[in-house]
Amino acid sequence: MTSDIFSLEGKDIWVIGGAGYLGQATVKLLLDSGAQVLCVDLENQAQQFAASLNNDHLTAATLDVRDEEEMNYFVDSKIKERGVPHGLVILTFGSTHKHFEYLTGKDFDEVNHNGLTATFLLARRVGTEMEKMDRGNIVLFSSMYGSVSPDPRVYELPMNVNPIEYGVGKAGIVQMTKYLAVHWAKKGIRCNCISPGPFPHPTVQKKEAAFVSRLEQKVPMGRVGKPEEVAGAVTFLLTDAAGYITGQNIFVDGGWTIW
């Protein structure tokens, strides 16, 4: 019984943004846990990642979630091919990387359409199909910066302070998680959220060692995160072991947000 509740054998999981840094680790662990995985990303990124794994349980697909019409067609066609997924993971986000002073209203709106509105539309579209099956599991992605503000002292030049539009959007994801969890609670659908802490890309870790060191000093555990640590939290939430957990925002941040 213990092993069964941690297994994803026979489950179909869609991972949107699955070819990114955290997405790749998540896809790999889901496959190791027995899931069939649909890895979705922009352009040919998912296809390139899938080719590197050569796993029969992994299918790659391309989608621009910013286009609502394309997204609806994508969901309909994939459900026709695969059936309604057991799990949906959405890792997409938006950011301008612009300084606070130069951010325009158009920039702000575009980023939050990409990261917030598109997440809502996709989660609602797939969740509505899950509702017909009386089962489903949705994991959204926020960030530590959806709950706390970035410390400017960490972001010395040439780094830019994590932008405001990113944090505002990620805060919205946390509330969206709670709303969706209540909305579908009696329909057998759980919805939870992951808030990663500092997980700088390997390129940043290599080129900006001083910045990474400052990040580490802000973390009680004294180090930045490893992508498989996010993957572990996502996978847990998708299993029956988390069957009584819904509406929660799980911080995977080494303790960043506790002091």
C-alpha positions in Angstrom: 0.0 0.0 0.0 2.8 2.4 0.9 4.4 2.1 -2.5 1.1 2.3 -4.4 0.1 5.7 -3.0 3.4 7.2 -4.2 3.1 5.7 -7.7 1.8 7.4 -10.8 1.5 4.2 -12.7 -1.3 4.5 -15.3 -1.7 8.2 -14.8 -1.4 10.7 -17.7 0.2 14.0 -16.7 0.5 17.1 -18.8 3.4 19.4 -18.0 3.1 22.9 -19.6 6.5 24.5 -19.7 8.1 21.1 -19.2 11.2 21.8 -21.2 12.5 24.5 -18.9 15.0 24.2 -16.1 12.6 23.1 -13.4 10.2 21.5 -15.9 12.8 19.0 -17.2 13.5 17.7 -13.7 9.8 17.4 -13.1 9.1 15.5 -16.3 12.0 13.1 -15.5 10.7 12.3 -12.0 7.1 11.9 -13.2 8.4 9.3 -15.8 10.4 7.6 -13.1 7.2 7.4 -11.0 5.4 5.5 -13.7 3.4 8.3 -15.4 2.7 8.9 -19.1 3.8 12.5 -19.7 2.9 15.1 -22.2 5.6 17.7 -22.2 4.5 21.0 -23.7 6.6 24.1 -24.4 7.2 26.8 -27.0 8.6 26.2 -30.4 10.6 22.9 -30.6 11.9 23.0 -27.0 9.8 20.1 -25.9 10.7 18.0 -28.9 14.4 18.5 -28.3 14.2 17.6 -24.7 12.1 14.5 -25.4 14.6 13.4 -28.0 17.3 13.6 -25.4 15.4 11.2 -23.1 14.1 8.7 -25.7 11.4 7.5 -23.4 8.3 5.8 -24.9 6.1 7.2 -22.0 7.0 10.8 -23.0 5.3 12.8 -25.8 6.3 16.3 -26.8 4.1 19.0 -28.1 4.2 22.7 -28.9 1.9 25.4 -27.5 1.8 29.1 -27.0 -0.5 29.5 -24.0 -0.8 33.2 -24.8 -3.1 32.4 -27.7 -6.5 31.4 -26.2 -7.9 30.1 -29.5 -4.8 27.9 -30.0 -4.9 26.8 -26.4 -8.5 25.6 -26.6 -7.8 23.8 -29.9 -4.7 22.1 -28.3 -6.7 20.9 -25.3 -9.5 19.5 -27.4 -7.2 17.7 -29.8 -5.0 16.2 -27.0 -8.0 15.0 -25.0 -9.3 13.4 -28.2 -6.0 11.6 -28.6 -5.1 10.8 -25.0 -8.3 11.2 -22.9 -8.7 13.7 -20.0 -5.4 13.9 -18.1 -5.2 12.8 -14.5 -2.8 15.7 -13.7 -2.0 19.1 -15.1 1.2 21.0 -14.1 1.6 24.6 -15.3 5.1 26.2 -15.0 4.7 29.0 -17.5 5.5 32.6 -16.5 6.2 36.0 -17.9 8.7 38.8 -17.2 10.0 41.9 -19.0 13.3 42.0 -17.0 12.9 45.8 -17.2 13.9 48.2 -14.4 11.0 49.5 -12.3 11.3 53.0 -13.7 11.0 51.8 -17.3 8.1 49.4 -17.1 5.1 50.5 -19.1 1.5 49.7 -18.6 1.5 47.6 -21.7 4.5 45.6 -20.4 2.7 45.0 -17.1 -0.5 43.8 -18.9 1.3 41.5 -21.3 3.4 39.8 -18.6 0.4 39.2 -16.5 -1.6 37.9 -19.4 1.1 35.4 -20.2 1.7 34.3 -16.6 -1.7 34.8 -14.9 -4.5 35.0 -17.4 -3.2 32.2 -19.6 -2.7 30.0 -16.5 -6.3 30.6 -15.5 -7.7 29.9 -19.0 -5.7 26.7 -19.3 -6.5 25.4 -15.8 -10.2 26.2 -16.3 -10.3 24.5 -19.7 -8.6 21.3 -18.5 -10.3 21.4 -15.1 -13.7 21.6 -16.7 -13.0 18.3 -18.5 -11.6 16.7 -15.3 -14.9 17.7 -13.6 -16.8 15.5 -16.1 -14.6 12.6 -14.9 -15.0 13.4 -11.2 -11.2 13.3 -10.8 -8.2 15.4 -11.5 -5.1 17.1 -10.0 -3.8 20.5 -10.9 -0.4 22.0 -9.7 0.3 25.6 -10.5 3.6 27.5 -10.0 4.0 30.7 -8.0 7.3 31.8 -6.4 8.7 33.0 -3.2 8.3 36.4 -4.8 4.6 35.9 -4.9 4.7 36.2 -1.0 7.7 38.3 -0.2 9.5 41.2 -1.8 13.0 40.8 -3.3 15.9 42.2 -1.2 17.6 44.8 -3.5 20.9 44.1 -1.6 21.1 40.7 -3.2 20.8 42.1 -6.7 24.0 44.1 -7.2 25.0 45.0 -10.7 25.0 43.4 -13.2 21.9 41.6 -11.8 18.5 43.3 -12.0 16.1 43.2 -9.0 13.4 40.7 -9.6 10.7 42.7 -11.4 7.4 43.8 -9.8 5.2 42.5 -12.6 6.6 39.0 -12.0 5.9 39.1 -8.2 2.4 40.5 -8.7 1.5 37.7 -11.1 2.9 35.0 -8.9 0.8 36.4 -5.9 -2.2 36.1 -8.2 -1.4 32.4 -8.8 -1.6 31.7 -5.1 -5.1 33.2 -4.8 -6.1 31.4 -8.0 -5.0 28.1 -6.5 -7.2 28.6 -3.5 -10.2 29.7 -5.6 -9.9 26.7 -7.9 -9.4 24.3 -5.0 -12.7 25.4 -3.4 -14.5 25.6 -6.8 -13.7 21.9 -7.6 -13.3 20.5 -4.1 -16.5 18.3 -4.3 -15.8 17.2 -7.8 -12.8 15.1 -7.0 -10.3 17.7 -8.3 -7.4 18.9 -6.1 -5.5 22.1 -6.9 -2.2 23.1 -5.2 0.7 25.4 -5.8 4.4 25.3 -5.6 6.5 28.4 -4.7 10.1 27.8 -5.5 12.8 29.8 -3.8 16.2 30.5 -5.3 16.8 28.2 -8.2 19.2 30.1 -10.4 19.8 28.6 -13.8 23.1 26.8 -14.2 24.3 29.5 -16.6 23.8 32.1 -13.9 25.4 29.9 -11.3 28.5 29.6 -13.5 28.8 33.3 -14.6 27.5 35.1 -11.5 29.1 33.3 -8.5 29.0 36.4 -6.3 25.2 36.7 -6.9 24.6 33.1 -6.1 26.7 33.5 -2.9 24.4 36.4 -1.8 21.4 34.2 -2.5 22.8 31.5 -0.4 23.3 33.9 2.5 19.6 34.6 2.5 18.7 30.9 2.8 18.6 29.3 6.2 19.9 26.1 4.6 22.8 28.0 3.2 22.4 26.9 -0.5 20.3 27.4 -3.6 17.9 24.7 -4.6 18.3 21.7 -6.9 15.7 21.2 -9.6 14.9 17.7 -8.5 13.8 19.2 -5.1 11.0 21.0 -6.9 10.2 17.9 -8.9 9.8 15.9 -5.8 7.2 18.3 -4.4 5.2 18.4 -7.6 5.3 14.6 -7.9 4.1 14.2 -4.3 1.2 16.5 -4.9 0.1 14.5 -7.9 0.1 11.1 -6.1 -2.6 9.6 -3.9 -0.2 10.2 -0.9 -1.4 13.8 -1.1 -5.0 12.9 -1.5 -6.3 15.1 1.3 -4.2 18.2 0.3 -5.8 20.9 -1.7 -5.6 24.7 -1.9 -2.1 24.8 -0.5 0.9 26.9 -1.5 4.0 24.7 -0.8 7.2 26.7 -0.4 10.3 24.8 -1.7 12.8 27.5 -0.7 15.2 26.2 1.8 13.5 28.4 4.4 13.9 31.7 2.5 10.4 32.9 3.5 10.6 32.0 7.2 12.9 34.7 8.4 
